[in-house]
Amino acid sequence: MEKELLLKYGCNPNQKPSKIFVNNGADLPIKVLNGKPGYINFMDAFNSWQLVRELKIATGLPAAASFKHVSPAGAALAIPMDETMKKIYFVDDLELSPIATAYARARGADRMSSYGDWAALSDVCDKETATLLAREVSDGIIAPGYTDEALEILKTKKKGNYNVVEIDPNYIPEPIEHKDVFGITFEQGRNELKIDEELFKNVVTENKEIPENIKRDMIVSLITLKYTQSNSVCYVKDGQAIGIGAGQQSRIHCTRLAGNKADIWFLRQHEKVLNLPFKKDIRRPDRDNTIDVYISDEYMDVVADGNWEQFFTEKPEIFTREEQKAWLKELKGVTVGSDAFFPFGDNVERARKSGVEYIVQPGGSIRDDHVIDTCNKYGIAMAFTGIRLFHH
């Protein structure tokens, strides 16, 4: 262990000097096993590690996250996937261990946002996870350990420069944290709030049924939000985030952004998308971008310009807006969490269009009655936690 680590530069190349260290003079709780992580890499690493560590503690299941610019693009638990999910995540040709399954789900839900990500694992990185990572565009990984096989695989990535960080799983930070802004130091107590089922007892809607698997999804949502730049909203289904709206000034914009991502996640499971006739030499990132265009209204322009030929062996049928709406009506059982209260019922209106049947949020708005009435109109169950999860 080292007491400080010099970095190439800070957030941007002009921000020098740069280093990381522990304020009390203790050893850093990390080892760099490969590569040379930068300032933003470590910001992603430390935030993502806290997220997966808390998910593992709260659920008992291996957890993984895919981070970009200090917010999660995805987070998930190690819950087995069916063949459709494996196909849309491009892992149907791989053997997956539990921790590899967690990372495949975390990265797969929003593959466009996960491009060039920082990966975080709650458990030791094994050969299966390293094999998956080796073929994806990623900047680095943090985990509590690596098998010899996994480390050798990761060391071949990015011409030997892939960032591999090992963290001491027993590290406990100081209870008071500091941050400098404009030469002024801010001090606060760390957010050590424990997120568990005790937070979901205050169900304020007529529908008060919150099944055990939904309580688990609420935990996933809130812990994800705890490490997402605010304002933020998170949609979760089957133990994984399927849509995260981060860093928006308006709550409804968070809800729309996250809901649109959840919609795309589900639309990718439609047979028209699953059976797109891609050329064999099309790379996975290009497939992701093409699928995104195919689902959007932009595809009509692609067809009109004849550009489909560079990706497909034959022209795919148009996935009409009517077909998409009909398919999205099949999305059910989604949970949405918010890091602060919903100020208006419009958030509920938007959320329910993406299959939301359960909501967890702090409550405390002067319009709580309107938000509750909107939930009651659709039979949505909503719990008030009484706690806010802003992260800046």
Salt bridges, closest charged atoms under 4 A:
GLU4 OE1 - LYS19 NZ 3.13
ASP27 OD1 - LYS3 NZ 3.19
GLU54 OE1 - LYS226 NZ 3.08
GLU83 OE2 - LYS86 NZ 3.65
ASP93 OD1 - ARG135 NH2 2.81
ASP110 OD2 - LYS261 NZ 3.31
ASP117 OD1 - ARG107 NH1 2.92
ASP123 OD1 - LYS56 NZ 2.88
GLU136 OE1 - ARG107 NE 3.64
GLU136 OE1 - ARG111 NH2 3.15
GLU136 OE2 - ARG284 NE 3.63
ASP139 OD1 - LYS158 NZ 3.31
GLU177 OE1 - ARG190 NH1 3.67
GLU187 OE1 - HIS178 NE2 2.84
GLU192 OE2 - ARG190 NE 3.00
ASP196 OD2 - LYS194 NZ 3.95
GLU198 OE1 - LYS201 NZ 2.75
GLU212 OE2 - LYS215 NZ 3.28
ASP217 OD1 - ARG216 NH2 3.16
ASP263 OD2 - ARG350 NH2 3.11
ASP286 OD2 - ARG283 NH1 3.80
ASP288 OD2 - ARG111 NE 2.89
ASP288 OD1 - ARG268 NH2 3.40
ASP297 OD1 - ARG321 NH2 2.46
GLU317 OE1 - LYS272 NZ 3.45
GLU323 OE1 - LYS272 NZ 2.90
ASP339 OD1 - ARG251 NH1 2.58
GLU349 OE1 - ARG352 NE 3.99
GLU349 OE2 - LYS377 NZ 2.98
